[in-house]
Amino acid sequence: MLQEKLAPVNISGTVGGVVNITGGAKITFPANAFVDLNGNSYTGAVKVFARHISPGSANFEAIVPGGDLFGVNTLGQNQSLYSMGMIEAQLFDNTGLNEVKLASGKTAELKFPIDASQTSLAQNTIPLWHLNTTNGKWIEDGEAIKTGNFYIGNVSHFSTWNCDYSGPRTDIQGKVVDCNNNPMPGIVVTINGFMNATTDNSGAFTVWVPVGYCNKMPGFDG
């Protein structure tokens, strides 16, 4: 699902600043943290286009960047992810046309609100993953620490960052029928509160989840 580009928040390239995002997420930038794409220091105003993508959103599965939450952990293993929330951000110079990035050695702090439906699942730490926009895979990179009803972590670059538990992929298969045992095609089945699958012409569906997480997640018992 395409998302409308939100209005930017302007911060100082020399002083840094805080970007408050609708939904309670936050990005904090340090002073003198920016360079252009050629590595030259940038001290002008920085336009930050940012959004929080919450697992509590009704259309979460449809708006997840990359689509299928396929990840690669620090050991190079393919993983299925269960998201506790994402922050997507793009940084531009004062014209809004030229991208800027964090300078080497600089980090920004991300603050992810924990959705009320997931508070019982929130452990003290959680891996951070960033989206590789070239291949659509999520790459494990660091961790966030639970502080109150938030996860807080630091990142050295931007695309979309994701707080996730992970595990090897396993498939869930099922079939939807009506009261007369007739197959029902085109039915959307929701697993774990946000992972959707649509039944085929025979009423069957298949969807993957992380191994070991089904019994812990809201919306699924099995």
C-alpha positions in Angstrom: 0.0 0.0 0.0 1.4 3.4 -1.0 1.8 5.9 1.8 1.4 9.6 1.5 4.7 11.5 2.2 4.2 13.4 5.4 5.2 17.0 6.0 8.8 17.3 7.1 10.1 18.4 10.5 13.0 20.9 10.2 16.0 20.6 12.6 19.3 22.4 12.7 22.3 20.7 11.1 24.6 22.3 13.6 22.5 22.0 16.8 20.6 18.8 16.1 17.2 18.4 17.5 14.2 16.1 18.2 11.6 14.9 15.7 8.3 14.0 17.4 6.3 11.6 15.3 2.6 11.0 15.3 1.9 8.0 17.6 4.5 8.8 20.2 7.7 7.8 18.4 10.7 10.1 18.5 14.1 10.6 16.8 16.8 12.6 18.6 19.7 13.9 16.5 23.0 15.1 18.0 24.9 18.3 17.0 27.0 18.4 13.8 25.8 15.0 12.8 25.2 15.4 9.0 27.0 15.1 5.7 25.9 15.1 2.1 26.1 12.0 0.0 29.7 12.9 -0.9 30.7 12.9 2.7 31.0 16.7 3.0 29.8 18.3 6.3 26.3 19.7 6.1 25.3 22.5 8.6 22.1 23.8 7.1 18.5 22.9 8.0 17.7 19.3 7.7 14.2 18.2 6.6 13.2 14.9 8.3 10.3 13.0 6.7 9.4 10.3 9.3 6.6 8.0 10.3 5.9 5.4 12.9 4.4 2.1 11.7 2.6 0.5 14.5 1.6 -3.2 14.7 -1.6 -1.9 16.3 -2.7 -0.3 13.0 -5.6 -2.1 11.3 -3.6 -2.1 8.0 -0.2 -2.9 9.4 0.4 -5.9 7.2 -0.4 -4.0 4.1 1.9 -1.0 4.8 5.0 -2.9 6.1 8.0 -2.0 3.9 9.5 -5.0 2.2 6.2 -6.8 2.5 7.0 -10.1 4.1 9.2 -9.4 7.2 11.9 -11.7 5.8 15.1 -11.1 7.8 18.8 -12.1 8.0 20.3 -12.2 11.5 23.9 -11.5 12.5 24.8 -15.1 11.9 23.6 -14.9 8.3 20.5 -17.1 8.9 17.2 -16.4 7.2 14.6 -15.5 9.7 10.9 -14.7 10.0 10.2 -11.6 12.0 7.5 -10.5 14.5 7.5 -6.8 14.7 7.0 -4.6 17.8 7.0 -1.4 15.7 9.0 0.5 13.0 10.3 4.0 12.4 10.8 5.1 8.8 12.9 8.2 8.1 14.3 10.1 5.2 16.7 13.1 5.6 17.1 15.9 3.1 18.8 19.3 2.9 17.0 22.6 3.2 15.8 22.3 -0.5 14.1 19.0 0.2 15.7 17.6 -2.9 19.1 16.3 -1.9 19.5 13.6 0.6 21.8 13.9 3.6 23.0 11.2 6.0 24.6 10.8 9.4 28.3 11.4 9.5 30.7 8.6 10.4 30.8 8.1 14.2 27.4 9.8 14.7 24.3 8.1 15.9 20.6 9.1 16.4 18.4 7.8 19.1 15.1 6.1 18.1 12.2 5.8 20.5 9.6 3.2 19.6 6.3 3.2 21.5 5.1 -0.3 22.5 1.6 -1.0 21.3 -0.8 -1.8 24.2 -1.7 -5.1 22.6 2.0 -6.2 22.9 3.0 -5.0 26.3 2.9 -8.5 27.8 5.3 -9.7 25.1 7.8 -6.9 25.5 11.1 -8.3 26.8 13.9 -6.1 28.3 15.9 -6.0 25.0 14.9 -6.6 21.4 17.0 -6.8 18.2 16.9 -3.9 15.8 16.7 -4.5 12.0 17.0 -2.1 9.1 15.5 -2.6 5.7 17.8 -3.2 2.8 15.9 -1.3 0.1 17.8 -3.1 -2.7 16.7 -6.7 -1.9 13.8 -6.0 0.5 15.4 -8.0 3.4 15.6 -6.9 7.0 19.2 -6.9 8.4 19.8 -7.4 12.1 21.9 -4.5 13.4 22.1 -3.7 17.1 19.4 -3.8 19.8 16.9 -1.6 21.6 16.3 -1.5 25.4 12.9 -1.4 27.0 12.3 1.8 29.0 8.8 2.1 30.4 6.4 1.7 27.4 9.1 2.3 24.8 12.0 0.6 23.1 15.1 2.9 22.8 18.1 2.3 20.5 20.7 4.1 18.6 21.4 3.9 14.8 24.1 5.1 12.5 22.2 5.4 9.3 18.6 5.6 8.1 16.0 3.7 6.0 13.3 2.0 8.0 14.2 0.5 11.4 12.2 -2.3 13.0 12.1 -3.8 16.5 11.6 -7.6 16.0 11.7 -11.0 17.6 12.8 -13.6 15.1 12.9 -17.3 14.5 13.2 -19.8 11.6 10.2 -19.8 9.3 7.4 -22.2 9.7 4.2 -22.4 7.7 0.6 -22.3 9.0 -1.9 -23.9 6.6 -5.6 -23.9 6.9 -8.9 -23.9 5.0 -12.0 -21.8 5.5 -15.4 -23.3 4.8 -19.0 -22.1 5.4 -21.6 -23.9 7.5 -22.3 -26.4 4.7 -18.6 -27.2 4.3 -18.3 -25.3 1.1 -14.9 -23.6 0.5 -14.8 -19.8 0.8 -12.3 -18.1 -1.5 -11.1 -14.5 -1.0 -11.3 -14.6 2.8 -8.6 -12.6 4.7 -7.2 -14.6 7.6 -5.2 -12.7 10.2 -2.4 -14.4 12.1 -0.6 -13.0 15.2 -2.7 -9.8 14.9 -1.2 -8.5 11.7 0.0 -11.2 9.3 -2.6 -11.7 6.7 -3.3 -14.4 4.2 -6.1 -14.6 1.6 -7.8 -17.9 0.8 -7.5 -19.3 -2.7 -10.3 -20.8 -4.8 -10.4 -23.9 -2.6 -10.6 -21.9 0.6 -7.1 -22.8 1.5 -4.4 -20.5 2.8 -0.7 -20.6 3.9 1.2 -18.1 5.9 4.5 -18.2 7.7 5.4 -17.2 11.2 8.5 -17.4 13.4 9.0 -20.8 15.0 8.1 -20.9 18.7 6.2 -17.6 18.7 2.7 -18.7 17.8 1.6 -19.6 21.3 2.9 -16.3 22.7 1.2 -14.0 20.2 -2.2 -12.3 20.4 -4.8 -13.5 17.9 -3.5 -17.1 17.6 -3.8 -20.2 19.8 -2.1 -23.3 18.6 
